[in-house]
Structures are given as structure tokens and as C-alpha cells.
Amino acid sequence: MFPTSTLFESLNLSTSLLTSRPSGSPIASLLLNNMTDNEEPIITVGTTSELAYNKYKRWQWWFLVALSITFLIVGQSAAVILGRFYYDQGGNSKWMATLVQTAAFPILFIPYFTIPSSPEASTSASPSFKILALVYFVLGFIIAGDNMMYSTGLLYLSASTYSLICASQLAFNAVFSYFINSQKFTVLIINSAVVLTFSASLLAVNEESDGPAGVSKGKYIVGFLCTLGASALYSLLLSLMQLSFEKVLKKETFSVVLEMQIYTSLVAACASTIGLFASGEWTSLHGEMLGFQKGGVAYIMTLVWTAIAWQVCSVGVVGLIFLVSSLYSNVISTVSLAITPIASVIVFHDKMNGVKIISMLLALWGFASYIYQNYLDDLKVRHAQAAASKSQNDSSC
């Protein structure tokens, strides 16, 4: 899973000016600016959360922001590195690698029960249990399939190449959000999509591909296509999640978005467990542990810490949304995408040839275009809010 992916992980799903959401994980992309005509926004897009800032002392607020940034960057980078380490040391179960991406979802109950939620801005009736269950099951199974594709991609690609290809999800998001969420294309968004497409294309035609040892050119292509397909499916998933919030849940508070993350992860973990047993890979896990180059204890700890790392990343994403804004959370998410290839060079000695360097520069260019567009949208939101506030004050006078 790319942050939440990371994994994210991660994407502008706006349907109008006042409901713009920048890129990032499902949580980062789905927390809206909820307000009615007579109340001030609690969590805004691109500005500091008033609820969080007023609740804590200044030093406490800065400490929590720094802690959340650390959680997001370290969690996402560590999860990808540990996933590659699992394969390098003898791990071969794609379903196990898929399961650990959502297995530690109970960690999300910590922020769920400890961080106060904002008041619900919607008074509409809650959907029935059957409707909620259907939404969570469908999205959960999509997440499981998406994580499986990511696991296959990481099996056949180096960590640096994998991370660079994952950047293409921003381009896919622009397409899906245009058709599903009515997002408008801008020059900067189109530029970002084109540049990121070029970045991924360079890796596809790279004759000096540095896949893991023993990986043939054919498997490299399979890994490339699986990672690219997973990025596209992840973008589609985010748009479907946004549609679910708008048409089914009709409310998007901190706790409700966390519930979406928790329950879909539960379904995804169950689906991955079923896949692990149905595929028969569970029978090879004991031998896999015995044959792990660093030993059985290292095998178990690798899986455990990979699972924890993904959820630590999710906690960091949610924390930044609550403390600062969704825009800031997504900016930090993009920073981790640049850090992971560098970390993989240090840890695994991945080759950074000229094609990869150009691909990384193009990816950073695409990120910059995407973030700058969100910055412009944020300015428009602020001006609209200021105008609305001034109009309200004038009318009250």
C-alpha cells in the first residue's frame, strides 16, 4: 500500500472550490472543510486547524506537529524499505507482504480514542448498517487487491524504482477525479500529469534496469506494470471513497474518516488472510522463516515492523491533518517519496543511473506543479472565506 501509502498514500479530489483536497493518502484526501452558514470552519484546507491550535499550548502544538511529520516520513520510508528487505532476505509470499500492509490497523484506535473530533456539520440521517457494510466491504476488497499489486511490484523492482513509479498516481488521480469527482483540469495539473507520465515512461524503457538479483527483464516489466496498475487503482479508490462520503456518509469529520480507514483496513486484512490460505502460500511460511537469511526472529520482526510502519505513517497523516491542514499533510507525504529512493540507495546500494536521476527530477517537477496548484486553490479558499466573513459581519451590523 502506498501511503496512506504512504500509503499513503497521498491526491486532489475536489468537486468545487470550497471543497478542494490536495494529494496524499485516503485520510489526507478525504477530510473536508465542514462548515455551515453560521459557524466557523473547524478544520480548514491549507490553514491551521483552529480546534487543535487553540487546544494546545504553542510548544505542545509544535511538538505534536514535529512528531506527526516524523511518523509520516519515517513510517512510509521504513515500510517500503522493510518490504524490500523481506524479499531480499528470502521472503517470497506476496500474500504475506500484502497482509502486513493493513494487519496493524488496530493502532489507528489510539488517535481515534485520544484525539478529540470536530463537531459534525451534517445533520442528515446516518446510512443503514447494510449500506455501510456494503461500502466498507467493496472498498476493503479493492484495497486488498491494490496492496497485492503493490506487493508484486516491489518483489520485482528495486525500492528506488518502485517509489518513483508510485509517483504516477498523481497523474492517474487527475484523470479519475475529473470523471468521478468533477475536478477541473488546470494548466498546472495537466503539466503535472504529463511530466509524471514521462517520469514513469523513462523507467519503463530503461535498458539499465537494476531490478533485484535474479529478476529477469520479463519480471521487471511485470513489476513495473503491477506498480503502475496499483497506482492507477489507488487513485480510483480515492475517488470512490470521496464519492462514498458525498453520497452515502454525507459527513466527513476526523472520527468518521478514521472509521473509514479502520473498517476498510479490517476488510482488506481479512481478504488478504483468505488469499494467503486459498493460494496455499501459508504452507511455505514455516520454511520461509527457517530459510530467512537473517534468521527466524528477524523474519518475524521484519513482518511485524513493516505492519507497524504502515500504520505509523497513517497516524502521522491524520495527526498533520488535525493539527495543521490536509494540504500540509500532503506536502510532507510528497517529501517522503523523494526520501525513499535516497534511503534505498544507502540501505540496498541501488544504482542511481542517469535515467533514474532524470526520472526523479521529473517527478519532483510534477510534485511541485501539483503542490503549487493546491497553493493557488488554497489562496482562493482563504479569499472566499474572508469575503464571506466580511459579508456576514457587515450584515450583522
C-alpha positions in Angstrom: 0.0 0.0 0.0 1.4 3.4 -0.9 0.6 6.0 1.8 -1.6 6.0 3.1 0.6 4.8 1.3 2.1 6.2 2.2 0.5 4.8 1.7 -0.2 6.8 1.9 -0.9 7.3 0.5 -1.5 10.6 -0.9 -4.5 13.3 -4.5 -6.7 16.2 -5.3 -10.4 15.0 -5.2 -12.1 18.4 -5.2 -15.6 18.8 -6.6 -15.7 22.6 -6.1 -13.6 25.5 -4.9 -14.6 25.3 -1.3 -14.2 21.5 -1.1 -10.7 21.1 -2.6 -8.5 18.4 -1.2 -4.8 18.0 -2.1 -3.0 14.8 -2.9 -2.0 12.2 -0.4 -3.4 9.1 1.4 -7.1 8.4 1.7 -7.3 10.1 5.0 -5.4 13.2 3.8 -7.6 13.4 0.7 -11.0 13.0 2.3 -11.0 15.3 5.3 -13.2 18.3 4.2 -13.7 21.8 5.3 -17.0 21.3 7.1 -19.0 24.3 7.9 -22.4 25.8 7.7 -23.5 29.3 7.1 -23.5 30.2 10.8 -20.3 28.6 12.1 -16.6 28.9 11.7 -14.6 26.1 10.0 -13.0 23.7 12.4 -10.5 22.1 10.1 -9.7 24.1 7.0 -7.9 23.3 3.8 -4.5 24.9 3.7 -4.7 26.8 7.0 -4.0 25.7 10.6 -6.7 23.8 12.4 -8.2 26.3 14.9 -9.5 23.5 17.1 -6.1 21.9 17.5 -4.2 25.2 17.8 -6.4 26.6 20.5 -6.5 23.3 22.4 -2.7 23.1 23.0 0.0 25.4 24.2 2.3 26.7 21.4 5.2 24.5 22.3 2.9 21.4 22.6 1.4 22.2 19.2 4.8 22.4 17.6 6.0 19.3 19.3 3.0 17.3 18.0 3.4 18.7 14.5 7.1 17.6 14.5 6.1 14.2 15.9 3.5 13.7 13.2 6.0 14.7 10.4 8.4 12.2 11.8 5.7 9.5 11.9 4.7 10.1 8.3 8.1 10.3 6.7 9.8 7.5 8.8 6.7 5.3 8.6 6.3 5.4 4.9 10.0 5.2 4.1 10.6 2.4 6.6 7.6 0.4 5.3 8.9 0.4 1.7 12.5 -0.4 2.8 11.4 -3.2 5.1 9.2 -4.6 2.3 12.1 -4.8 0.0 14.3 -6.3 2.8 11.7 -9.0 3.3 12.1 -10.1 -0.3 15.9 -9.7 -0.4 16.4 -11.9 2.6 14.4 -14.9 1.3 10.8 -13.9 1.8 8.6 -14.8 -1.2 5.0 -14.7 -0.1 3.2 -11.9 -1.9 0.1 -12.5 0.2 2.0 -12.1 3.4 3.5 -8.9 2.1 0.0 -7.8 1.3 -1.4 -8.7 4.7 1.1 -6.7 6.7 0.1 -3.5 4.9 -3.2 -3.5 6.8 -2.8 -6.0 9.6 -1.8 -3.4 12.2 -4.9 -1.3 11.7 -5.8 -1.5 15.5 -3.0 1.1 16.0 -5.4 3.6 14.5 -7.7 3.2 17.5 -5.0 5.2 19.5 -5.7 8.5 17.7 -9.4 7.6 17.3 -9.9 7.5 21.1 -7.3 10.0 22.2 -7.7 12.9 19.7 -11.0 14.9 20.0 -13.1 15.0 16.9 -14.6 18.1 15.3 -18.3 18.6 15.6 -20.3 17.1 12.7 -21.5 19.7 10.3 -24.1 17.5 8.7 -27.5 16.7 10.4 -28.6 14.2 7.7 -29.6 10.7 8.9 -26.8 8.1 9.1 -26.9 5.4 6.4 -28.2 1.9 7.4 -25.8 -0.8 8.7 -26.3 -2.7 5.4 -25.3 0.3 3.3 -22.2 1.0 5.5 -21.2 -2.7 5.4 -21.5 -2.8 1.6 -19.4 0.3 1.2 -16.7 -0.9 3.6 -16.6 -4.4 2.0 -16.3 -3.1 -1.5 -13.6 -0.6 -0.7 -11.8 -3.1 1.6 -11.6 -5.7 -1.1 -10.3 -3.1 -3.6 -7.7 -2.1 -1.1 -6.6 -5.8 -0.7 -6.3 -6.2 -4.5 -4.4 -2.9 -4.8 -2.0 -3.9 -2.0 -1.4 -7.3 -3.8 -0.4 -5.4 -6.9 1.9 -3.2 -4.9 3.5 -6.3 -3.3 4.1 -7.9 -6.7 5.7 -4.7 -8.0 8.0 -4.4 -5.0 9.0 -8.1 -5.5 10.4 -7.4 -8.9 11.6 -3.9 -8.6 14.2 -2.1 -6.5 12.9 0.2 -3.8 14.0 3.3 -5.6 12.4 2.4 -8.9 9.2 1.3 -7.1 8.9 4.6 -5.3 9.4 6.6 -8.5 6.8 4.7 -10.3 4.3 5.2 -7.4 4.5 8.9 -8.1 2.5 8.3 -11.2 -0.6 8.0 -9.0 -0.9 11.8 -9.1 -1.4 11.7 -12.9 -4.0 8.9 -12.6 -5.8 10.9 -9.9 -6.2 13.9 -12.2 -8.0 11.7 -14.7 -10.2 9.8 -12.3 -11.2 12.8 -10.2 -12.1 14.6 -13.4 -14.6 11.9 -14.4 -15.8 10.8 -11.0 -15.5 13.9 -8.8 -15.9 16.7 -11.4 -12.5 18.2 -10.8 -11.5 20.8 -13.3 -8.2 20.5 -15.2 -5.8 23.4 -14.9 -2.6 24.1 -16.8 -0.6 23.1 -13.7 -2.5 19.9 -13.2 -2.1 18.9 -16.9 1.6 19.8 -16.6 2.0 17.6 -13.5 0.2 14.7 -15.2 2.3 14.9 -18.4 5.6 15.2 -16.5 4.9 12.3 -14.2 3.9 10.2 -17.2 7.2 11.0 -18.8 8.9 10.1 -15.5 7.3 6.7 -15.3 7.9 6.1 -19.1 11.6 6.7 -18.7 11.8 3.9 -16.1 9.7 1.6 -18.4 12.2 1.9 -21.3 15.3 2.0 -19.1 17.7 -0.6 -20.6 19.8 -0.5 -17.5 17.1 -1.5 -15.1 18.5 -2.5 -11.8 16.0 -5.0 -10.5 16.8 -7.3 -7.6 19.2 -10.1 -8.2 17.7 -12.9 -10.3 14.9 -10.8 -11.7 14.7 -11.1 -15.5 13.7 -8.4 -17.9 10.2 -10.0 -18.2 9.7 -10.0 -14.4 10.9 -6.4 -14.3 8.2 -5.5 -16.8 5.6 -7.4 -14.7 6.7 -5.5 -11.6 6.5 -2.2 -13.5 3.0 -2.9 -14.8 1.8 -4.1 -11.4 3.1 -1.0 -9.7 1.7 1.3 -12.4 -1.6 -0.5 -12.3 -1.7 -0.3 -8.5 -1.1 3.4 -8.6 -4.0 3.8 -11.0 -6.3 1.6 -8.9 -5.3 3.5 -5.8 -6.3 6.8 -7.5 -9.6 5.2 -8.5 -10.0 4.0 -4.9 -9.6 7.6 -3.6 -12.2 8.9 -5.9 -14.6 6.1 -4.9 -14.0 6.9 -1.3 -14.8 10.6 -1.9 -18.0 9.6 -3.7 -18.9 7.4 -0.7 -18.5 10.3 1.7 -20.5 12.7 -0.5 -23.4 10.3 -1.5 -23.6 7.8 1.4 -22.0 9.0 4.7 -22.7 12.7 3.9 -20.3 13.8 6.7 -16.6 14.0 7.0 -15.3 14.6 10.5 -12.0 13.4 12.0 -13.6 10.3 13.6 -15.7 9.4 10.6 -12.7 9.4 8.2 -10.7 7.3 10.7 -13.6 4.9 10.9 -13.5 4.5 7.1 -9.7 3.8 7.4 -10.2 1.3 10.2 -13.1 -0.7 8.8 -11.8 -0.9 5.2 -8.4 -2.0 6.6 -10.2 -4.7 8.6 -11.9 -6.0 5.5 -8.6 -5.8 3.5 -6.7 -7.7 6.2 -9.4 -10.4 6.2 -9.4 -10.6 2.4 -5.6 -10.9 2.4 -5.7 -13.7 5.0 -8.2 -15.6 2.9 -5.9 -15.1 -0.1 -2.9 -16.3 1.9 -4.7 -19.6 2.8 -6.5 -20.1 -0.6 -3.3 -19.7 -2.5 -1.5 -22.2 -0.4 1.3 -19.8 0.4 0.7 -20.3 4.1 2.2 -23.8 3.8 5.5 -22.3 2.8 5.7 -19.7 5.6 7.5 -22.0 8.1 10.1 -23.0 5.5 10.4 -19.3 4.5 11.1 -18.4 8.1 13.7 -21.1 8.5 15.4 -20.1 5.3 15.4 -16.3 6.0 19.0 -15.2 5.8 18.9 -13.2 8.9 17.2 -15.9 11.0 13.7 -16.7 12.1 13.5 -13.9 14.7 14.5 -11.4 12.1 11.8 -12.8 9.8 9.0 -12.3 12.3 10.3 -8.8 13.4 10.5 -7.7 9.7 6.9 -8.5 9.2 5.8 -7.0 12.5 7.7 -3.8 12.0 6.5 -3.5 8.3 2.9 -3.7 9.5 3.6 -1.2 12.3 5.4 1.2 9.9 2.4 1.4 7.6 0.1 2.3 10.4 2.6 4.7 12.0 2.5 6.5 8.6 -1.3 6.7 8.8 -1.2 8.1 12.3 1.3 10.8 11.1 -1.0 11.7 8.2 -4.1 12.0 10.4 -2.1 14.0 13.0 -1.0 16.6 10.5 -4.5 17.0 9.1 -5.8 17.6 12.6 -3.0 19.8 13.8 -2.3 21.8 10.6 -4.2 21.0 7.4 -4.7 18.4 4.7 -2.6 20.4 2.3 0.4 20.4 4.7 0.0 16.7 5.3 0.2 16.0 1.6 3.2 18.2 1.2 5.1 16.2 3.7 3.8 13.0 2.0 5.5 14.1 -1.2 8.7 14.8 0.7 8.8 11.1 1.8 8.6 10.0 -1.9 11.8 11.8 -2.6 13.5 10.4 0.6 12.6 6.7 -0.1 14.8 6.4 -3.2 17.7 8.1 -1.4 17.2 5.7 1.6 17.2 2.7 -0.7 20.5 3.8 -2.3 22.0 3.9 1.2 20.5 0.7 2.5 20.4 -1.5 -0.6 23.0 0.3 -2.7 20.5 0.7 -5.5 22.1 2.2 -8.7 21.1 5.8 -9.4 21.9 5.9 -13.1 21.3 8.9 -15.4 17.8 7.7 -16.4 16.7 7.4 -12.7 18.1 10.8 -11.8 16.2 12.4 -14.7 13.1 10.4 -13.7 13.4 11.7 -10.1 13.9 15.3 -11.2 10.8 15.0 -13.5 8.8 13.5 -10.6 9.9 16.4 -8.3 8.8 18.8 -11.1 5.4 17.1 -11.2 5.1 17.3 -7.4 6.0 20.9 -7.5 3.3 21.7 -10.1 0.7 19.8 -8.2 1.5 21.4 -4.9 1.6 24.9 -6.4 -1.9 24.3 -7.8 -3.1 23.4 -4.4 -1.4 26.5 -3.0 -3.3 28.6 -5.5 -6.6 26.8 -4.7 -5.9 27.5 -1.0 -5.5 31.2 -1.6 -8.8 31.2 -3.4 -10.4 29.4 -0.5 -9.0 31.9 2.0 -10.2 34.8 0.0 -13.6 33.3 -0.3 -13.8 32.7 3.4 -12.6 36.2 4.2 -15.2 37.7 1.8 -17.9 35.5 3.4 -16.8 36.5 6.9 -16.7 40.2 6.0 -20.2 39.9 4.4 -21.5 38.2 7.5 -20.1 40.9 9.7 -21.5 43.7 7.6 -24.9 42.1 7.6 -24.8 41.8 11.4 -24.0 45.5 11.7 
